[in-house]
Amino acid sequence: MTMRKPAEWMCSLDERILEYLNDEPWTMPHVLEHELSMDASEERIRERCQLLADADLIEPIHSEMYELTTWGRLYLEGEVDARNQPRPRPGRVL
């Protein structure tokens, strides 16, 4: 089992978003709302995607379409400590 190193601001929803993007080339918050087996609104998923993008783990490719970055893939493989990634901008962590 891969030992991931999450940052203190990360939550289980972030892990699910990253895992989904590891299996799919891209996604959007409204798709994740229906695909993830979690009780999370589209707005909450959108906020988490913005935080993950601030940390360079995912990136927007068009409007609200996101894809996994190399850093995100390495994080999922346990090769990157998310605590060393850029911190989300102040006011973004909810």
Phi, psi and omega per residue, in radians:
M1 nan 2.343 -3.132
T2 -1.308 2.296 3.110
M3 -1.655 1.876 3.138
R4 -1.505 2.701 -3.115
K5 -2.112 1.483 -3.094
P6 -1.321 2.733 3.010
A7 -1.408 2.805 -3.093
E8 -1.124 -0.416 -3.129
W9 -1.468 -0.186 -3.083
M10 -1.353 2.643 3.113
C11 -2.287 3.054 -3.087
S12 -1.085 -0.533 3.099
L13 -1.085 -0.668 3.115
D14 -1.051 -0.753 3.123
E15 -1.047 -0.783 -3.125
R16 -1.119 -0.701 3.104
I17 -1.078 -0.829 3.140
L18 -1.091 -0.754 3.127
E19 -1.100 -0.713 3.118
Y20 -1.080 -0.792 -3.131
L21 -1.221 -0.331 3.052
N22 -1.260 -0.455 -3.134
D23 -1.686 -0.371 -3.099
E24 -2.111 2.571 -3.105
P25 -1.170 -0.535 3.116
W26 -2.841 2.896 3.064
T27 -2.778 3.039 3.127
M28 -2.286 2.694 -3.115
P29 -0.936 -0.701 -3.115
H30 -1.186 -0.505 3.069
V31 -1.238 -0.791 3.136
L32 -1.057 -0.631 3.132
E33 -0.978 -0.655 -3.107
H34 -1.558 -0.470 -3.053
E35 -1.536 -0.568 -3.106
L36 -1.397 2.452 3.116
S37 -1.543 0.971 -3.139
M38 -2.377 2.710 3.100
D39 -1.549 1.388 -3.110
A40 -2.359 2.310 -3.141
S41 -1.332 2.842 3.082
E42 -1.021 -0.709 3.140
E43 -1.099 -0.765 3.125
R44 -1.107 -0.732 3.109
I45 -1.128 -0.720 3.097
R46 -1.025 -0.782 3.121
E47 -1.068 -0.765 -3.123
R48 -1.170 -0.651 3.086
C49 -1.091 -0.704 3.105
Q50 -1.102 -0.712 3.102
L51 -1.128 -0.787 3.131
L52 -1.113 -0.602 3.077
A53 -1.198 -0.702 3.079
D54 -1.024 -0.572 -3.121
A55 -1.560 0.117 3.122
D56 1.116 0.395 3.113
L57 -1.569 -0.485 2.981
I58 -2.360 2.927 3.098
E59 -2.508 2.540 3.071
P60 -1.299 2.369 3.108
I61 -1.902 -0.320 3.069
H62 -3.009 2.160 3.122
S63 0.807 -1.962 -3.127
E64 -1.812 0.388 3.077
M65 -1.588 2.280 -3.110
Y66 -2.150 2.636 3.008
E67 -2.337 2.773 3.126
L68 -1.305 2.399 3.073
T69 -1.578 3.006 3.033
T70 -1.037 -0.712 3.109
W71 -1.072 -0.709 3.119
G72 -1.117 -0.729 3.118
R73 -1.138 -0.748 3.111
L74 -1.134 -0.631 3.076
Y75 -1.065 -0.826 -3.138
L76 -1.068 -0.531 3.125
E77 -1.453 -0.042 -3.136
G78 1.414 0.214 -3.094
E79 -1.598 -0.239 -3.109
V80 -2.198 2.358 3.057
D81 -1.572 1.965 -3.082
A82 -1.081 -0.355 3.094
R83 -1.155 -0.320 3.132
N84 -1.662 -0.048 3.098
Q85 -1.392 2.824 3.083
P86 -0.963 2.450 3.121
R87 -1.369 2.542 3.038
P88 -1.014 2.635 -3.141
R89 -1.064 2.549 3.105
P90 -0.932 2.428 3.131
G91 1.581 -0.194 -3.126
R92 -1.493 -0.543 -3.105
V93 -1.301 2.152 -3.080
L94 -1.879 nan nan
